[in-house]
Amino acid sequence: MPTQTDKGRTFRALHERDRAFTIPYAWDVGSARLLQSLGFEALATTSAGYAFSIGKADGAVDRETMLAHATALAVATDLPVSADLENGYADKPVEVAETIRLAAQAGLAGCSVEDVPQGRGRDPYEISLAADRVRAAAEVAHSLPFPFTLTARAENFIVGHPDLRDTIARLQAFQEAGADVLFAPGLKTKEDIRTVVQSVDRPINVIMGLQGVQLSLADLSELGVKRVSVGSALARSALGAFLRAARELKAQGTFSFAEDAVKYADLNAMFA
């Protein structure tokens, strides 16, 4: 089993290659092990996917519960795991720093921190506070005895403020504050992505699987992107298949959904 140092080094090195890599988001131990079996090089957690799996809305899971979930995934797989830790579960920089310390103790290789208060649809923090929060997180991340990759997220596009200049200003401030990777979810065009990549000198993560975004891994590599994530899309795809099957069962009383199910023996073998 790789050590946390091994995982940290592996994860950091993925961002230093000359091409993009994909990082799928697992929502439980089973999905993490299945993704490892398919040959992915790293995993992330999904706050939304995990919340849905325990019957809660995204944003309704507390720090302790989310870190326990992240610990379970880190222990269950040989791959480096980066956690979606929402806004760090705090507004104050010192409390965000504590979340990073706890994330390192959980066995993670990295994590992401958003620049919006907890709760859906709220406006981003004022940029100087947002940068101070990243700075406090980076000080902890970079003091650890192994590489811990801190991703800073600029959320303005997905909370109703699609201002590319604001996005770039935020990412540049987060870069200056010590973030290792930069992430602005909601970018949809090649032009916007290229502009962001050229405006900073840190690896850029983009998210695919959003409505209206149809770019391939090759497209994104050509633009200079280093990491491509899918957020809760895999979890929502799984739940979508479940709901279609359950609706057929309830509304029609038929069972054709089982034709698309993974064979019992195949799944059992993958988990053996």
RATAJO-V237897 format. One record per helix or strand of 3 or more residues. SS is the DSSP state (H for helix, E for strand). FROM is the first residue (numbers start at 1). LEN is the number of residues. If there is no record, write none. Layout:
ss | from | len
SS | FROM | LEN
SS | FROM | LEN
This chain:
ss | from | len
H | 4 | 11
E | 21 | 6
H | 29 | 9
E | 42 | 4
H | 47 | 7
H | 63 | 14
E | 80 | 5
H | 93 | 13
E | 110 | 5
H | 127 | 15
E | 149 | 5
H | 156 | 4
H | 164 | 14
E | 181 | 3
H | 190 | 10
E | 203 | 5
H | 217 | 7
E | 227 | 3
H | 233 | 19
H | 256 | 5
H | 264 | 8
